[in-house]
């Protein structure tokens, strides 16, 4: 299970994710099913931040391929990269219905930075840009209810509403904290602890917070130099 929140607050982008991940026997190459409550979903990277719900190894493959093309100086076709990542999962024995999910990431565009969502489904892949003053929630179907999501989105504020960027950060950290805590109270597969990255769209300057209530070692995906990836704890 997962809860990822991806918001465009007009002049800043916000990407947050809780710490729960469910690794199924199929997606984890035959290992027993396991529920992690200390899994890191938000990764700062060269272009801001990236996070994913669904098949965590699909996200790792996508991440790795983007960096591979970038190192070679080749154009990056996001849909093609996602298709290649899904094909890599198929070659490792994961059926198309298991290698699905949403991949959220920031990338520079002609006017600064934008927040993208790739929706990888069983037989299709779609890419969209999250529009200003809007939020995408990636979570178990039916939770939380639409009124909670709408109330969250209505409290997004651009930085010029505040006396400084620190106040902007505090407002949205508190907003996220309440949302994750409320969802954790009603869904055992969501943690109240979370990580968040906020990026200024015009300059690309960003800040990362591991917003955990207690210090804990987080499991993460390790992208290996040889082209593989593995879960580290």
Phi and psi restraints in degrees (value plus and minus 20) as a CYANA .aco file:
   2 UNK   PHI    -177.9  -137.9
   2 UNK   PSI     138.5   178.5
   3 UNK   PHI    -158.8  -118.8
   3 UNK   PSI      92.5   132.5
   4 UNK   PHI    -138.8   -98.8
   4 UNK   PSI     116.6   156.6
   5 UNK   PHI    -140.1  -100.1
   5 UNK   PSI     103.2   143.2
   6 UNK   PHI    -144.3  -104.3
   6 UNK   PSI      95.2   135.2
   7 UNK   PHI    -148.2  -108.2
   7 UNK   PSI     124.7   164.7
   8 UNK   PHI    -129.3   -89.3
   8 UNK   PSI      89.5   129.5
   9 UNK   PHI    -114.8   -74.8
   9 UNK   PSI      10.4    50.4
  10 UNK   PHI      64.9   104.9
  10 UNK   PSI     -75.5   -35.5
  11 UNK   PHI    -136.1   -96.1
  11 UNK   PSI     -21.5    18.5
  12 UNK   PHI    -153.9  -113.9
  12 UNK   PSI     133.2   173.2
  13 UNK   PHI    -130.5   -90.5
  13 UNK   PSI     120.5   160.5
  14 UNK   PHI    -147.0  -107.0
  14 UNK   PSI     108.7   148.7
  15 UNK   PHI    -153.3  -113.3
  15 UNK   PSI      96.9   136.9
  16 UNK   PHI    -153.2  -113.2
  16 UNK   PSI     128.2   168.2
  17 UNK   PHI    -168.3  -128.3
  17 UNK   PSI     124.9   164.9
  18 UNK   PHI     -98.7   -58.7
  18 UNK   PSI    -190.7  -150.7
  19 UNK   PHI    -133.8   -93.8
  19 UNK   PSI      -2.6    37.4
  20 UNK   PHI    -121.9   -81.9
  20 UNK   PSI     113.9   153.9
  21 UNK   PHI    -160.0  -120.0
  21 UNK   PSI     119.5   159.5
  22 UNK   PHI    -131.4   -91.4
  22 UNK   PSI      94.7   134.7
  23 UNK   PHI    -120.0   -80.0
  23 UNK   PSI      93.9   133.9
  24 UNK   PHI    -102.0   -62.0
  24 UNK   PSI     142.2   182.2
  25 UNK   PHI     -79.1   -39.1
  25 UNK   PSI     -58.2   -18.2
  26 UNK   PHI     -89.3   -49.3
  26 UNK   PSI     -68.8   -28.8
  27 UNK   PHI     -94.1   -54.1
  27 UNK   PSI     -40.1    -0.1
  28 UNK   PHI    -123.7   -83.7
  28 UNK   PSI      11.2    51.2
  29 UNK   PHI      35.6    75.6
  29 UNK   PSI      25.9    65.9
  30 UNK   PHI      68.4   108.4
  30 UNK   PSI     -28.4    11.6
  31 UNK   PHI     -88.4   -48.4
  31 UNK   PSI     135.7   175.7
  32 UNK   PHI     -79.7   -39.7
  32 UNK   PSI     131.9   171.9
  33 UNK   PHI     -77.4   -37.4
  33 UNK   PSI     121.6   161.6
  34 UNK   PHI    -166.2  -126.2
  34 UNK   PSI     122.8   162.8
  35 UNK   PHI    -129.0   -89.0
  35 UNK   PSI     100.1   140.1
  36 UNK   PHI    -121.1   -81.1
  36 UNK   PSI     116.2   156.2
  37 UNK   PHI    -135.5   -95.5
  37 UNK   PSI      -1.2    38.8
  38 UNK   PHI    -158.6  -118.6
  38 UNK   PSI      15.4    55.4
  39 UNK   PHI    -114.3   -74.3
  39 UNK   PSI     110.9   150.9
  40 UNK   PHI    -105.2   -65.2
  40 UNK   PSI     105.4   145.4
  41 UNK   PHI    -128.8   -88.8
  41 UNK   PSI     -44.1    -4.1
  42 UNK   PHI    -123.0   -83.0
  42 UNK   PSI     101.0   141.0
  43 UNK   PHI    -139.0   -99.0
  43 UNK   PSI      95.8   135.8
  44 UNK   PHI     -81.8   -41.8
  44 UNK   PSI     120.8   160.8
  45 UNK   PHI    -164.6  -124.6
  45 UNK   PSI    -196.8  -156.8
  46 UNK   PHI     -74.7   -34.7
  46 UNK   PSI     -51.4   -11.4
  47 UNK   PHI    -125.0   -85.0
  47 UNK   PSI      -1.4    38.6
  48 UNK   PHI     101.8   141.8
  48 UNK   PSI    -116.0   -76.0
  49 UNK   PHI    -174.1  -134.1
  49 UNK   PSI     138.6   178.6
  50 UNK   PHI    -161.8  -121.8
  50 UNK   PSI     124.3   164.3
  51 UNK   PHI    -172.2  -132.2
  51 UNK   PSI     141.8   181.8
  52 UNK   PHI    -172.7  -132.7
  52 UNK   PSI     132.0   172.0
  53 UNK   PHI    -135.8   -95.8
  53 UNK   PSI     144.9   184.9
  54 UNK   PHI      70.0   110.0
  54 UNK   PSI    -154.7  -114.7
  55 UNK   PHI     -93.9   -53.9
  55 UNK   PSI      87.3   127.3
  56 UNK   PHI     -86.5   -46.5
  56 UNK   PSI     -49.6    -9.6
  57 UNK   PHI     -95.5   -55.5
  57 UNK   PSI     -45.8    -5.8
  58 UNK   PHI     -82.2   -42.2
  58 UNK   PSI     -64.0   -24.0
  59 UNK   PHI     -80.8   -40.8
  59 UNK   PSI     -62.1   -22.1
  60 UNK   PHI     -83.4   -43.4
  60 UNK   PSI     -61.3   -21.3
  61 UNK   PHI     -83.5   -43.5
  61 UNK   PSI     -63.1   -23.1
  62 UNK   PHI     -80.9   -40.9
  62 UNK   PSI     -68.1   -28.1
  63 UNK   PHI     -76.4   -36.4
  63 UNK   PSI     -66.8   -26.8
  64 UNK   PHI     -84.3   -44.3
  64 UNK   PSI     -61.3   -21.3
  65 UNK   PHI     -87.2   -47.2
  65 UNK   PSI     -59.9   -19.9
  66 UNK   PHI     -79.4   -39.4
  66 UNK   PSI     -66.2   -26.2
  67 UNK   PHI     -85.3   -45.3
  67 UNK   PSI     -55.2   -15.2
  68 UNK   PHI     -82.5   -42.5
  68 UNK   PSI     -68.2   -28.2
  69 UNK   PHI     -87.2   -47.2
  69 UNK   PSI     -55.9   -15.9
  70 UNK   PHI     -85.0   -45.0
  70 UNK   PSI     -62.0   -22.0
  71 UNK   PHI     -82.5   -42.5
  71 UNK   PSI     -52.6   -12.6
  72 UNK   PHI    -103.5   -63.5
  72 UNK   PSI     -25.0    15.0
  73 UNK   PHI      52.4    92.4
  73 UNK   PSI       1.8    41.8
  74 UNK   PHI    -111.2   -71.2
  74 UNK   PSI     130.0   170.0
  75 UNK   PHI     -79.2   -39.2
  75 UNK   PSI     125.5   165.5
  76 UNK   PHI    -128.2   -88.2
  76 UNK   PSI      88.9   128.9
  77 UNK   PHI    -114.5   -74.5
  77 UNK   PSI      86.9   126.9
  78 UNK   PHI     -80.4   -40.4
  78 UNK   PSI     -62.1   -22.1
  79 UNK   PHI     -84.9   -44.9
  79 UNK   PSI     -60.6   -20.6
  80 UNK   PHI     -85.8   -45.8
  80 UNK   PSI     -61.2   -21.2
  81 UNK   PHI     -81.3   -41.3
  81 UNK   PSI     -62.0   -22.0
  82 UNK   PHI     -83.7   -43.7
  82 UNK   PSI     -59.8   -19.8
  83 UNK   PHI     -83.4   -43.4
  83 UNK   PSI     -60.7   -20.7
  84 UNK   PHI     -85.8   -45.8
  84 UNK   PSI     -59.0   -19.0
  85 UNK   PHI     -84.1   -44.1
  85 UNK   PSI     -61.8   -21.8
  86 UNK   PHI     -86.7   -46.7
  86 UNK   PSI     -58.6   -18.6
  87 UNK   PHI     -84.0   -44.0
  87 UNK   PSI     -57.6   -17.6
  88 UNK   PHI     -83.3   -43.3
  88 UNK   PSI     -58.2   -18.2
  89 UNK   PHI     -86.4   -46.4
  89 UNK   PSI     -57.5   -17.5
  90 UNK   PHI     -84.0   -44.0
  90 UNK   PSI     -59.5   -19.5
  91 UNK   PHI     -85.6   -45.6
  91 UNK   PSI     -45.1    -5.1
  92 UNK   PHI    -108.8   -68.8
  92 UNK   PSI     -14.4    25.6
  93 UNK   PHI      78.1   118.1
  93 UNK   PSI     -13.8    26.2
  94 UNK   PHI    -110.1   -70.1
  94 UNK   PSI     101.9   141.9
  95 UNK   PHI     -87.7   -47.7
  95 UNK   PSI     134.6   174.6
  96 UNK   PHI     -75.4   -35.4
  96 UNK   PSI     -51.8   -11.8
  97 UNK   PHI     -91.7   -51.7
  97 UNK   PSI     -34.3     5.7
  98 UNK   PHI    -117.8   -77.8
  98 UNK   PSI     -47.7    -7.7
  99 UNK   PHI    -111.5   -71.5
  99 UNK   PSI      48.7    88.7
 100 UNK   PHI    -149.5  -109.5
 100 UNK   PSI     144.8   184.8
 101 UNK   PHI     134.6   174.6
 101 UNK   PSI    -195.0  -155.0
 102 UNK   PHI    -137.7   -97.7
 102 UNK   PSI     110.5   150.5
 103 UNK   PHI    -134.1   -94.1
 103 UNK   PSI     101.1   141.1
 104 UNK   PHI    -128.9   -88.9
 104 UNK   PSI     119.4   159.4
 105 UNK   PHI    -182.4  -142.4
 105 UNK   PSI     134.2   174.2
 106 UNK   PHI    -119.7   -79.7
 106 UNK   PSI     123.5   163.5
 107 UNK   PHI    -164.9  -124.9
 107 UNK   PSI     129.2   169.2
 108 UNK   PHI     -90.3   -50.3
 108 UNK   PSI     126.7   166.7
 109 UNK   PHI    -153.3  -113.3
 109 UNK   PSI    -186.7  -146.7
 110 UNK   PHI     -86.5   -46.5
 110 UNK   PSI     -41.3    -1.3
 111 UNK   PHI    -134.1   -94.1
 111 UNK   PSI      -9.2    30.8
 112 UNK   PHI     115.9   155.9
 112 UNK   PSI    -137.5   -97.5
 113 UNK   PHI    -147.2  -107.2
 113 UNK   PSI     131.3   171.3
 114 UNK   PHI    -153.9  -113.9
 114 UNK   PSI     139.5   179.5
 115 UNK   PHI    -128.5   -88.5
 115 UNK   PSI     100.8   140.8
 116 UNK   PHI    -127.5   -87.5
 116 UNK   PSI     133.8   173.8
 117 UNK   PHI    -151.0  -111.0
 117 UNK   PSI     101.4   141.4
 118 UNK   PHI    -119.7   -79.7
 118 UNK   PSI      99.9   139.9
 119 UNK   PHI    -120.6   -80.6
 119 UNK   PSI      89.6   129.6
 120 UNK   PHI    -121.8   -81.8
 120 UNK   PSI      92.1   132.1
 121 UNK   PHI    -129.1   -89.1
 121 UNK   PSI    -196.8  -156.8
 122 UNK   PHI     -78.8   -38.8
 122 UNK   PSI     -65.7   -25.7
 123 UNK   PHI    -145.0  -105.0
 123 UNK   PSI     -10.3    29.7
 124 UNK   PHI    -171.5  -131.5
 124 UNK   PSI     137.6   177.6
 125 UNK   PHI    -155.9  -115.9
 125 UNK   PSI     109.6   149.6
 126 UNK   PHI    -147.8  -107.8
 126 UNK   PSI     128.1   168.1
 127 UNK   PHI    -146.4  -106.4
 127 UNK   PSI     114.9   154.9
 128 UNK   PHI    -160.3  -120.3
 128 UNK   PSI     135.5   175.5
 129 UNK   PHI    -118.0   -78.0
 129 UNK   PSI     111.1   151.1
 130 UNK   PHI     -94.5   -54.5
 130 UNK   PSI     103.8   143.8
 131 UNK   PHI     -97.1   -57.1
 131 UNK   PSI     138.5   178.5
 132 UNK   PHI     -76.5   -36.5
 132 UNK   PSI     122.9   162.9
 133 UNK   PHI      35.4    75.4
 133 UNK   PSI      28.3    68.3
 134 UNK   PHI    -167.1  -127.1
 134 UNK   PSI     141.5   181.5
 135 UNK   PHI    -157.3  -117.3
 135 UNK   PSI     119.1   159.1
 136 UNK   PHI    -129.6   -89.6
 136 UNK   PSI     112.1   152.1
 137 UNK   PHI    -131.7   -91.7
 137 UNK   PSI     110.4   150.4
 138 UNK   PHI    -134.6   -94.6
 138 UNK   PSI      93.5   133.5
 139 UNK   PHI    -181.4  -141.4
 139 UNK   PSI     158.2   198.2
 140 UNK   PHI     -83.5   -43.5
 140 UNK   PSI     117.2   157.2
 141 UNK   PHI     -76.8   -36.8
 141 UNK   PSI     111.2   151.2
 142 UNK   PHI      72.9   112.9
 142 UNK   PSI     -25.4    14.6
 143 UNK   PHI    -155.5  -115.5
 143 UNK   PSI     119.9   159.9
 144 UNK   PHI     -94.2   -54.2
 144 UNK   PSI     159.1   199.1
 145 UNK   PHI     -93.7   -53.7
 145 UNK   PSI     145.0   185.0
 146 UNK   PHI     -83.3   -43.3
 146 UNK   PSI     -52.1   -12.1
 147 UNK   PHI     -85.8   -45.8
 147 UNK   PSI     -56.6   -16.6
 148 UNK   PHI     -86.6   -46.6
 148 UNK   PSI     -61.6   -21.6
 149 UNK   PHI     -84.5   -44.5
 149 UNK   PSI     -62.6   -22.6
 150 UNK   PHI     -83.8   -43.8
 150 UNK   PSI     -62.0   -22.0
 151 UNK   PHI     -83.9   -43.9
 151 UNK   PSI     -59.5   -19.5
 152 UNK   PHI     -80.6   -40.6
 152 UNK   PSI     -70.6   -30.6
 153 UNK   PHI     -81.5   -41.5
 153 UNK   PSI     -55.3   -15.3
 154 UNK   PHI     -88.2   -48.2
 154 UNK   PSI     -35.7     4.3
 155 UNK   PHI    -117.9   -77.9
 155 UNK   PSI     -17.6    22.4
 156 UNK   PHI     -85.3   -45.3
 156 UNK   PSI     118.4   158.4
 157 UNK   PHI    -159.2  -119.2
 157 UNK   PSI     115.3   155.3
 158 UNK   PHI     -88.5   -48.5
 158 UNK   PSI     143.7   183.7
 159 UNK   PHI     -85.6   -45.6
 159 UNK   PSI     -45.3    -5.3
 160 UNK   PHI     -92.3   -52.3
 160 UNK   PSI     -25.0    15.0
 161 UNK   PHI     -96.7   -56.7
 161 UNK   PSI     -31.8     8.2
 162 UNK   PHI    -138.3   -98.3
 162 UNK   PSI     139.8   179.8
 163 UNK   PHI     -88.0   -48.0
 163 UNK   PSI     -38.3     1.7
 164 UNK   PHI    -188.7  -148.7
 164 UNK   PSI     151.0   191.0
 165 UNK   PHI     -87.7   -47.7
 165 UNK   PSI     -48.0    -8.0
 166 UNK   PHI     -83.2   -43.2
 166 UNK   PSI     -59.6   -19.6
 167 UNK   PHI     -87.5   -47.5
 167 UNK   PSI     -57.0   -17.0
 168 UNK   PHI     -78.8   -38.8
 168 UNK   PSI     -68.1   -28.1
 169 UNK   PHI     -80.6   -40.6
 169 UNK   PSI     -66.2   -26.2
 170 UNK   PHI     -80.5   -40.5
 170 UNK   PSI     -63.8   -23.8
 171 UNK   PHI     -77.9   -37.9
 171 UNK   PSI     -66.9   -26.9
 172 UNK   PHI     -98.4   -58.4
 172 UNK   PSI     -49.7    -9.7
 173 UNK   PHI     -83.9   -43.9
 173 UNK   PSI     -61.6   -21.6
 174 UNK   PHI     -86.5   -46.5
 174 UNK   PSI     -60.5   -20.5
 175 UNK   PHI     -82.1   -42.1
 175 UNK   PSI     -66.2   -26.2
 176 UNK   PHI     -84.4   -44.4
 176 UNK   PSI     -62.9   -22.9
 177 UNK   PHI     -78.0   -38.0
 177 UNK   PSI     -64.0   -24.0
 178 UNK   PHI     -86.1   -46.1
 178 UNK   PSI     -60.1   -20.1
 179 UNK   PHI     -85.6   -45.6
 179 UNK   PSI     -67.3   -27.3
 180 UNK   PHI     -84.9   -44.9
 180 UNK   PSI     -60.0   -20.0
 181 UNK   PHI     -84.3   -44.3
 181 UNK   PSI     -63.9   -23.9
 182 UNK   PHI     -83.0   -43.0
 182 UNK   PSI     -61.9   -21.9
 183 UNK   PHI     -89.3   -49.3
 183 UNK   PSI     -55.7   -15.7
 184 UNK   PHI     -83.6   -43.6
 184 UNK   PSI     -52.0   -12.0
 185 UNK   PHI     -85.2   -45.2
 185 UNK   PSI     -47.7    -7.7
 186 UNK   PHI    -131.3   -91.3
 186 UNK   PSI     -26.5    13.5
 187 UNK   PHI    -157.7  -117.7
 187 UNK   PSI      93.0   133.0
 188 UNK   PHI     -88.2   -48.2
 188 UNK   PSI     -35.4     4.6
 189 UNK   PHI    -118.9   -78.9
 189 UNK   PSI       7.0    47.0
 190 UNK   PHI    -152.3  -112.3
 190 UNK   PSI     115.6   155.6
 191 UNK   PHI    -117.5   -77.5
 191 UNK   PSI     130.4   170.4
 192 UNK   PHI     -93.1   -53.1
 192 UNK   PSI     -44.2    -4.2
 193 UNK   PHI    -100.6   -60.6
 193 UNK   PSI     130.2   170.2
 194 UNK   PHI    -179.3  -139.3
 194 UNK   PSI     147.3   187.3
 195 UNK   PHI    -138.2   -98.2
 195 UNK   PSI     131.7   171.7
 196 UNK   PHI    -165.8  -125.8
 196 UNK   PSI     123.4   163.4
 197 UNK   PHI    -144.6  -104.6
 197 UNK   PSI     111.5   151.5
 198 UNK   PHI    -141.8  -101.8
 198 UNK   PSI     110.7   150.7
 199 UNK   PHI    -148.1  -108.1
 199 UNK   PSI     113.5   153.5
 200 UNK   PHI     -99.9   -59.9
 200 UNK   PSI     101.6   141.6
 201 UNK   PHI     -84.5   -44.5
 201 UNK   PSI     -57.0   -17.0
 202 UNK   PHI     -93.4   -53.4
 202 UNK   PSI     -62.5   -22.5
 203 UNK   PHI    -119.3   -79.3
 203 UNK   PSI     -42.3    -2.3
 204 UNK   PHI      61.6   101.6
 204 UNK   PSI     -13.7    26.3
 205 UNK   PHI     -94.3   -54.3
 205 UNK   PSI     114.1   154.1
 206 UNK   PHI    -156.1  -116.1
 206 UNK   PSI     145.8   185.8
 207 UNK   PHI    -160.4  -120.4
 207 UNK   PSI     121.8   161.8
 208 UNK   PHI    -139.2   -99.2
 208 UNK   PSI     115.2   155.2
 209 UNK   PHI    -146.9  -106.9
 209 UNK   PSI     104.5   144.5
 210 UNK   PHI    -104.9   -64.9
 210 UNK   PSI      70.7   110.7
 211 UNK   PHI    -105.6   -65.6
 211 UNK   PSI      40.5    80.5
 212 UNK   PHI    -115.7   -75.7
 212 UNK   PSI     121.2   161.2
 213 UNK   PHI     -87.2   -47.2
 213 UNK   PSI     -51.6   -11.6
 214 UNK   PHI    -152.6  -112.6
 214 UNK   PSI     132.8   172.8
 215 UNK   PHI     -88.7   -48.7
 215 UNK   PSI     112.3   152.3
 216 UNK   PHI    -173.3  -133.3
 216 UNK   PSI     131.7   171.7
 217 UNK   PHI     -97.7   -57.7
 217 UNK   PSI     105.2   145.2
 218 UNK   PHI    -116.1   -76.1
 218 UNK   PSI     116.1   156.1
 219 UNK   PHI     -94.1   -54.1
 219 UNK   PSI     129.3   169.3
 220 UNK   PHI    -170.7  -130.7
 220 UNK   PSI     143.9   183.9
 221 UNK   PHI    -107.2   -67.2
 221 UNK   PSI     107.1   147.1
 222 UNK   PHI    -121.6   -81.6
 222 UNK   PSI      97.0   137.0
 223 UNK   PHI    -105.9   -65.9
 223 UNK   PSI      93.6   133.6
 224 UNK   PHI    -106.9   -66.9
 224 UNK   PSI     129.9   169.9
 225 UNK   PHI     -81.5   -41.5
 225 UNK   PSI     -50.8   -10.8
 226 UNK   PHI     -98.5   -58.5
 226 UNK   PSI     -19.2    20.8
 227 UNK   PHI      85.9   125.9
 227 UNK   PSI     -25.7    14.3
 228 UNK   PHI    -114.5   -74.5
 228 UNK   PSI    -198.4  -158.4
 229 UNK   PHI    -169.8  -129.8
 229 UNK   PSI     129.7   169.7
 230 UNK   PHI    -168.3  -128.3
 230 UNK   PSI     137.6   177.6
 231 UNK   PHI    -106.4   -66.4
 231 UNK   PSI     107.8   147.8
 232 UNK   PHI    -133.0   -93.0
 232 UNK   PSI     125.4   165.4
